[in-house]
Amino acid sequence: MNNQQHTKHGWRLAAAMTICLASSVAFAAGGSTYKWVDEKGIVHYSDHVPNEALTKGGLVLDKQGRPVQKIEAPLTPEQRNAKEAEDERQRLSRREREDRARRDRALTQSYTTEEDIDIARSRALSTIAAQVRSAEIYTEELVRRREELAKQKLGNGAKAPPAALERELANIDRELSRQNELVVQKREEMAVISARYDADKQRWQQIKIEQEKTGAAGSSGARSAAVSSNTTNK
């Protein structure tokens, strides 16, 4: 088969596919009228699906001229990318709303009053505060022991201090550094916990206000409906 024959075969195949698609839509619509707009903006009506309707979109009308189906135009690559981005944005937004609703339910189920939140905060902070106090007491003991060793070292005068004394001093210095880091870490943890409970309390208050507004609106609507019903019955 030469190039000319290949070209003719390609055109026949494309035409056959277009005719099949148009025929399937026409069959589904049951001989309806098609409304479409050409490149010049002119509105056309026909009893079959033209190529322009397949590439630019159009409407299927019933016998009374009412639209019963919309023929969507194929999306361009830019439109398809924009649609995918919008779909992803909506998916993330929907997931955020679901996560927020789940957290709100857990919050209202965990605490009945604001005092419950304060009690939970105090309990969580007291545990860490006890750890901090324990580390501070241990640090004070290490400092006293280091001072004793330092005096012993000075008492040796020009003589080299015993190796065991030097090792203990080095160990104490390392432990003091570790305890100081632990205290700083625990205080930062306390600040994070306190901020989280503050946020929980603020959100809990907002939820209660929203629930009160919703309840008030529902009660007002019920009263209005009751008054309207009584008036009608009279």
Residue, then its C-alpha position, 0 to 999 in steps of 0.5 A: m500500500n503506497n502513501q496515498q492509499h495510507t492517507k485515504h485509509g486514515w481519512r476513511l477511518a477518522a470519518a467512520m469513527t466520527i459517524c459512529l460517535a454521532s450516531s450513538v449520541a443521536f440514537a441515545a437522544g431518540g432523534s432530538t435536535y442539537k444546538w451548537v455554536d460555530e467558531k463565528g459565534i453563530v447558533h445552529y440547530s440540526d437533527h444530527v451531531p455535527n463535528e463542531a458539537l463534538t469538538k466545541g460542545g453543544l446541547v441536546l434539545d427535546k421536541q419542545g426545545r428544552p435542553v435535555q443533555k449537554i455535550e461537553a467539549p474536550l478539555t485542552p491540556e491547560q484546562r485539564n491541568a487546571k481541573e486536576a489542580e482544582d480537584e486536588r485542592q477540593r480534595l485537600s480542603r474536604r480532608e481538612r474539614e473532615d479532620r477538623a470535625r473529627r478533632d472537634r468531636a474528640l474535644t467535646q467528648s473529652y471535656t464537659t466544661e472548661e474546668d475539665i480542660d484546666i484540670a487536664r492541663s494541670r495534670a499534664l504539666s505537674t508530671i513534667a514539673a516533677q521531672v524538672r524538679s528532680a533534675e534540679i535537685y540532682t544538679e544541686e547534688l552534683v554541684r556540691r560534689r564537684e566543689e568538694l573535688a575541686k577543694q581536694k584538687l587544690g589541696n594537692g598543691a603542685k602535685a598532680p591530682p589522682a587520676a580517679l579524682e580527674r575522672e570523677l570531675a570529668n564525669i560530673d561535668r558531663e552529667l551536669s551538661r546532660q541535666n541542664e539540657l534535660v531541664v531546658q527540654k522539659r521546660e520547652e515541652m511544658a510550654v508546648i503542652s500549655a499552648r496546646y491546652d490553650a488552643d483546645k480551650q479556645r476551640w472548645q469555647q468556639i464550639k459551644i458558642e456555635q452550638e448555642k447559636t444553632g440551638a437558638a436559631g432552631s428554637s426561634g424557627a420552631r416558635s415561628a412555625a408554631v405561631s404561623s400554624n396557630t394563625t392559620n388554624k384560626 
